[in-house]
Amino acid sequence: MALIRAGSIDDFAVEARASLKLEEDISWTKMNKISEIREMTRAVEPTAFEFATSTEERGLGIKSLLLEKDFDGILGGLFDSNNEIYFVAWAWDLSGEPVYQYPGKDVNTEDVIIPMKSGVLREFIGEGINLFPKRLVKGGLGVRIQIWESDKKSRDFGEVLTQVADSIKKSEINDLLSLIALTGAPAATISTIAKASLELAGIIGAILTANSNDYVDFFEGYYSADKQWNTGLDNYNGFASAISLEKF
């Protein structure tokens, strides 16, 4: 389970198709969440709905990261003057586009590692490290971020990151996103996407733990396409860290 959470995939936005508005009772057209379709009777088929699209293009990045000073002792002295922190992230909407992942394959490991001390805020320039390129969002934007401390003695860190990137690319999520873009908004498939994303988190965690990396925190966020997108910073506090996400 994520230590830092925002929103729910059940709140992703749907809207009635034009044919439903013409043929069915007006009360059905007021349904605008995945959770409401899940409770639907057979009087209206889920395919009568489609995912709502945001009114503007939306993007997301990590603007800053802080390792909480008070948790040094709790985490067994993990944070010291030589910390090498990094994160793995994957973000997606329901447009059918593949998952956007960070870092990508064959990345320069020196560009991924973030030297940090506990209690010292690390900020990133511009809109931060890009997690989701700016575009129209369909249904909603989902993002998961795992924060890790690197084993500095590992000579195969680049290979490990490539293995993680391949796991994300080949994960069930991409197949499901393509499928759901074609079939509409069946709530059961949405739940399957959430489950697949959780399973992917476990796969990535197993890869990194097996290579002597230390887990720090895990963020899970969902932003519905029909909710107002207030650009700027959203701040979240976890067990051992605090992050600021830049909405642009």
C-alpha positions as CSV (number, residue, x, y, z in Angstrom):
1,M,0.0,0.0,0.0
2,A,1.2,3.5,-0.9
3,L,2.5,5.6,2.1
4,I,1.4,8.8,0.3
5,R,-1.9,8.8,-1.5
6,A,-4.0,11.4,-3.4
7,G,-7.4,10.8,-5.0
8,S,-8.9,7.5,-6.3
9,I,-9.1,5.9,-9.7
10,D,-12.9,5.4,-8.9
11,D,-13.2,9.2,-9.4
12,F,-11.9,9.2,-12.9
13,A,-14.4,11.1,-15.2
14,V,-16.9,9.6,-17.6
15,E,-19.7,11.2,-19.6
16,A,-22.7,9.8,-21.4
17,R,-22.4,9.4,-25.1
18,A,-24.7,11.4,-27.3
19,S,-26.9,8.4,-28.1
20,L,-27.6,7.8,-24.4
21,K,-28.6,11.4,-23.9
22,L,-31.2,11.0,-26.7
23,E,-32.5,7.6,-25.7
24,E,-32.3,7.2,-21.9
25,D,-33.7,8.9,-18.8
26,I,-31.9,12.2,-18.0
27,S,-30.8,10.8,-14.6
28,W,-28.3,8.5,-16.3
29,T,-26.5,11.4,-18.0
30,K,-25.6,12.9,-14.6
31,M,-23.3,10.0,-13.8
32,N,-19.7,11.3,-14.1
33,K,-17.5,8.9,-12.1
34,I,-16.2,5.3,-12.6
35,S,-17.6,4.4,-9.2
36,E,-21.1,5.4,-10.4
37,I,-20.8,3.2,-13.5
38,R,-19.8,0.3,-11.3
39,E,-23.1,0.6,-9.4
40,M,-25.1,0.7,-12.6
41,T,-27.8,-1.8,-13.3
42,R,-28.2,-3.5,-16.7
43,A,-30.7,-0.9,-17.7
44,V,-27.8,1.0,-19.3
45,E,-24.7,-0.7,-20.7
46,P,-21.3,0.7,-19.6
47,T,-20.4,1.2,-23.3
48,A,-23.0,3.9,-23.3
49,F,-20.4,6.1,-21.5
50,E,-17.0,7.4,-22.6
51,F,-14.1,8.9,-20.7
52,A,-14.3,12.6,-20.3
53,T,-11.4,14.7,-21.7
54,S,-9.8,17.6,-19.8
55,T,-10.5,21.1,-21.0
56,E,-6.8,21.9,-21.1
57,E,-3.5,20.1,-21.5
58,R,-2.0,18.9,-18.3
59,G,1.5,17.8,-17.2
60,L,3.1,16.7,-14.0
61,G,6.6,16.8,-12.6
62,I,8.6,16.4,-9.4
63,K,9.6,19.8,-8.3
64,S,11.4,19.0,-5.0
65,L,12.3,16.2,-2.6
66,L,13.1,16.3,1.1
67,L,14.4,13.4,3.3
68,E,12.9,13.9,6.7
69,K,15.6,14.4,9.3
70,D,13.6,12.9,12.2
71,F,13.6,9.5,10.6
72,D,17.3,8.9,10.5
73,G,17.3,6.7,13.5
74,I,14.1,4.9,12.6
75,L,15.5,3.8,9.2
76,G,18.7,2.5,10.7
77,G,21.0,5.4,9.8
78,L,20.0,5.2,6.1
79,F,20.3,8.9,5.6
80,D,23.8,10.3,6.0
81,S,26.1,12.8,4.2
82,N,26.6,10.3,1.3
83,N,23.0,9.4,0.4
84,E,22.4,8.6,-3.2
85,I,18.6,8.8,-3.7
86,Y,16.6,8.1,-6.9
87,F,13.1,7.4,-7.9
88,V,11.1,5.2,-10.3
89,A,7.8,6.5,-11.6
90,W,5.1,5.6,-14.1
91,A,2.1,7.8,-15.2
92,W,-0.8,7.3,-17.5
93,D,-4.3,8.3,-18.6
94,L,-7.1,6.4,-20.4
95,S,-6.4,7.7,-23.9
96,G,-4.7,4.5,-25.0
97,E,-1.2,6.0,-25.0
98,P,1.4,3.8,-23.3
99,V,2.6,4.4,-19.8
100,Y,5.1,7.3,-19.5
101,Q,8.0,6.0,-17.3
102,Y,10.9,7.6,-15.5
103,P,13.7,6.8,-15.9
104,G,13.7,5.4,-19.4
105,K,15.8,2.6,-20.8
106,D,19.6,3.0,-21.3
107,V,19.5,6.1,-19.1
108,N,22.8,7.6,-17.8
109,T,22.8,6.6,-14.1
110,E,24.6,9.8,-13.2
111,D,21.6,11.7,-14.3
112,V,19.3,9.6,-12.1
113,I,21.1,9.6,-8.8
114,I,20.4,12.5,-6.5
115,P,23.0,13.2,-3.8
116,M,21.2,14.3,-0.7
117,K,21.4,14.9,3.0
118,S,18.5,14.4,5.4
119,G,16.7,17.6,6.3
120,V,18.0,19.4,3.2
121,L,15.4,20.3,0.5
122,R,16.5,19.3,-3.1
123,E,14.8,21.4,-5.7
124,F,14.7,20.8,-9.5
125,I,14.8,23.6,-12.1
126,G,11.9,24.6,-14.3
127,E,8.8,22.4,-14.0
128,G,10.8,19.7,-12.3
129,I,11.6,16.2,-13.4
130,N,8.9,15.3,-16.0
131,L,6.6,12.5,-14.9
132,F,3.8,13.1,-17.5
133,P,4.3,15.3,-20.6
134,K,1.7,18.0,-21.1
135,R,-1.3,16.9,-23.1
136,L,-5.1,16.5,-22.9
137,V,-6.0,14.0,-20.3
138,K,-8.7,11.4,-20.9
139,G,-10.5,10.0,-17.8
140,G,-7.8,11.1,-15.4
141,L,-4.1,11.0,-14.7
142,G,-2.7,8.2,-12.6
143,V,0.9,8.3,-11.2
144,R,3.0,6.1,-8.9
145,I,6.4,7.1,-7.6
146,Q,8.8,4.9,-5.7
147,I,11.7,6.6,-3.8
148,W,14.8,4.5,-3.2
149,E,18.3,4.8,-1.8
150,S,21.0,3.3,-4.0
151,D,23.6,0.8,-3.0
152,K,26.7,2.7,-3.9
153,K,28.7,-0.5,-4.2
154,S,26.5,-1.9,-6.9
155,R,28.4,-2.0,-10.2
156,D,25.3,-3.0,-12.1
157,F,23.0,-0.1,-11.2
158,G,22.5,0.8,-14.9
159,E,21.5,-2.7,-15.7
160,V,19.1,-2.8,-12.8
161,L,17.4,0.4,-14.1
162,T,17.2,-1.1,-17.6
163,Q,15.5,-4.1,-16.1
164,V,13.0,-1.9,-14.3
165,A,12.3,0.1,-17.5
166,D,11.7,-3.2,-19.4
167,S,9.3,-4.4,-16.7
168,I,7.2,-1.2,-17.0
169,K,7.2,-1.3,-20.8
170,K,6.1,-5.0,-20.9
171,S,3.7,-4.8,-18.0
172,E,0.0,-5.7,-18.4
173,I,-0.9,-2.0,-17.9
174,N,0.0,-1.0,-21.5
175,D,-2.1,-3.8,-22.9
176,L,-5.1,-2.8,-20.7
177,L,-4.8,0.9,-21.6
178,S,-4.9,0.0,-25.3
179,L,-7.9,-2.3,-24.8
180,I,-9.9,0.2,-22.7
181,A,-9.3,3.0,-25.3
182,L,-11.2,0.8,-27.8
183,T,-13.9,-0.7,-25.6
184,G,-15.1,2.4,-23.7
185,A,-15.5,2.6,-19.9
186,P,-16.3,-0.8,-18.3
187,A,-15.6,-0.4,-14.6
188,A,-14.2,-3.9,-14.3
189,T,-11.4,-3.1,-16.7
190,I,-10.6,0.1,-14.7
191,S,-10.2,-2.0,-11.6
192,T,-7.9,-4.3,-13.5
193,I,-5.7,-1.4,-14.4
194,A,-5.4,-0.4,-10.8
195,K,-4.5,-4.0,-9.8
196,A,-2.0,-4.3,-12.6
197,S,-0.3,-1.0,-11.5
198,L,-0.1,-2.4,-7.9
199,E,1.4,-5.7,-9.2
200,L,4.0,-3.7,-11.2
201,A,5.0,-1.9,-8.1
202,G,5.7,-5.2,-6.4
203,I,7.7,-6.4,-9.4
204,I,9.8,-3.3,-9.4
205,G,10.3,-3.5,-5.6
206,A,11.5,-7.1,-5.9
207,I,14.0,-6.1,-8.5
208,L,15.5,-3.2,-6.6
209,T,15.5,-4.9,-3.2
210,A,17.3,-7.9,-4.7
211,N,20.0,-5.5,-5.8
212,S,20.6,-4.1,-2.3
213,N,18.6,-0.9,-2.8
214,D,16.7,0.5,0.2
215,Y,13.1,1.5,0.0
216,V,12.3,5.0,1.2
217,D,8.7,6.0,0.3
218,F,5.9,5.3,-2.3
219,F,3.4,7.8,-3.7
220,E,0.2,7.0,-5.5
221,G,-2.0,9.7,-7.0
222,Y,-5.1,10.0,-9.2
223,Y,-6.3,13.2,-10.8
224,S,-9.7,13.2,-12.5
225,A,-10.0,14.9,-15.9
226,D,-13.1,16.8,-14.9
227,K,-11.6,18.4,-11.8
228,Q,-10.1,21.8,-11.9
229,W,-6.4,21.7,-12.7
230,N,-4.8,24.3,-10.5
231,T,-1.3,24.8,-11.8
232,G,1.5,25.1,-9.3
233,L,2.7,22.9,-6.4
234,D,1.0,20.1,-4.5
235,N,2.9,19.0,-1.4
236,Y,2.8,15.5,0.1
237,N,4.4,14.1,3.3
238,G,5.3,10.5,3.6
239,F,6.9,8.2,6.2
240,A,10.5,9.3,5.5
241,S,10.2,12.0,2.8
242,A,8.2,14.9,1.5
243,I,7.7,15.6,-2.2
244,S,6.3,18.6,-4.1
245,L,4.6,17.8,-7.5
246,E,4.4,20.6,-10.1
247,K,1.2,20.7,-12.0
248,F,1.6,22.5,-15.3
